[in-house]
C-alpha cells in the first residue's frame, strides 16, 4: 500500500502528547496502522452508515477477503497495488456472484458482475440509481458540478448540449485536420527517436496527443503539449487523480486527510493550478470579439450559449470551469491509456503486431496516413483497440447509489441509499461471458464471435449514460494506432515489468519506454 498510515502522519510535529505519540508510531508502521484502525473502530463516528442500514442479511455473500469488524480493510491494504486482480480473484472464489463489501465508517456496498444486474442499474431502473453522495463526497474537488457527478435535469442539459459536438461531420473534420496535424508532430518525434536509436516514453506522448486533440475539439484552444517540455497542468492532474483514487478506496480517507496536512496542502495547490488552467481557457474565450466567438462551434461555445436551467440562466465561470475539467479528463486520459495498453499487449504478442501491420499496409496502399473511412473499415485494427480496452479498461470500477430500496434481477435486496458497484476489469475476465480464454489477449474474438452487449462489456458504461465520446475515442485511438504502425514498429522495452497504478482510472504505472524502428 503506497500511502501507509505512517506516511499519513503529519511531517511537522503536532503539539503535546499527540506529537509524541505520532513520533513514536511513525517508526512502527504496522503498530500505528493497527492502532489507528482500532481507534477508528472504537470511536463512534457520525459518518458511519453501518447503523443506518438494516443488519446485513446472512444470505448475502460477503466479499471473500472480509474479516469480522474490519470488513475488507486488511484485504484492501494488502492488495492496494493489485486491487483489480485481487478483486477478480475474489469474484472467481464466489463464481462471479454479487458480493457485499463492508468496512468501518463506510456504508456497505454491493459489487455486482452479473450483466442482468448491470442492465437493471444502468437502464431498467435508471431513475432510481444516481451518482449520489458517495462519489460526490470523494470526487467533488476535481469534478465539481460537471457531467460526471451530475444527476437529474442538470445532467440531462449537459448531456444534450455536449452531444452536439459528437457528430459524423465533426468526426471527419477531426481526422482530417486536428488528428492529422497532431499525428505529424508525433511521427516527427518518433522519427528522431528511431534515428537516435533511443527509447521513448509512449505513455507521455499519448497523453500529449489526446490532450492537444481535445483542447482543439472541446475548446478550440491549442495547448501545444506535443511540442512543449513539461506540462505542469498534466502533472498536477495525474497527482490529483492518484490522491482521489485513495478516497474511493479507503473508508477512512476523511480522517487520514485531517491527519496528513502536508499531503492535503500539496493536493490543494494542484487543485488551484488545475482550476487556473481551466479559467485561462474561459478568460481567453470571453476576451474574444463577439464575431469571432459566434464563428465557433466547439463545446465551450455551446456551453456558454445554452441555458443552464428553465430560468434561462447561463453557466457561471465556476460551472464552466468544472465542465472544461470534466471533459478534459474524459477526452485525455481514457483514450491515451488504452493506446498505452495497446502497445503493451502488442509488445507481448508479436503475431498480432504483424497482422496489424499487414492490414494497415494492405489498406493504405501508398498513403502515409489513413482517411476517416479507412480507420472505420479496418477490422483488425479496431479489434486490437477493443481487446486492449476490454482487458485494461480505463474506468476499471464504477457504481451508482439507489434512491429507493429495490431488488436486483439476481434476487439481491438493495436497501435505500446503498451503492451498487461493479469492476469492469473483473467482468472482462468472467469466463461465463468471454469464454475459457477470457484472460487472453485475442483480438480475433471481436471479429469471429458475437458482439457482447453493453451490459456484458461495460468499458464504455451502458444505458442512457453510455460514454458520450465512445465513437470519438475509437476513431482517435485507431487513427493513432494505424498511423503509428504505418511508419514504425513500436515495442515496449520490458513489457513483463509493466503493471497498472491504482488511480481513479487505470494508467500504466511509471513510464512506457519503447524502442522505435522505422518501417518506411
Ligand atoms: C477509450 C476511451 C474512453 C473510455 C474507455 C470511456 C469510458 C467512459 C465511461 C466508463 C463512462 C462512464 C463514467 C461514469 O459513470 O461516470 C464515460 C462517460 C463519459 N465519457 Fe467516456 N470514455 C472514453 C473516451 C471519451 C472521450 C474521448 C470523450 C470525449 C470528451 C468522453 C466523454 C465522456 C462523457 C462526456 C461521459 C459522461 C456521460 C454521461 O454521464 O452522460 N469519453 N466514459
Boltz pocket constraint, residues with backbone or C-beta under 6 A from the ligand:
constraints:
  - pocket:
      binder: B
      contacts: [[A, 147], [A, 148], [A, 159], [A, 162], [A, 327], [A, 330], [A, 331], [A, 332], [A, 334], [A, 335], [A, 338], [A, 389], [A, 393], [A, 394], [A, 395], [A, 398], [A, 458], [A, 459], [A, 460], [A, 461], [A, 464], [A, 465], [A, 466], [A, 467], [A, 468], [A, 469], [A, 470], [A, 472], [A, 473], [A, 474]]
      max_distance: 6.0
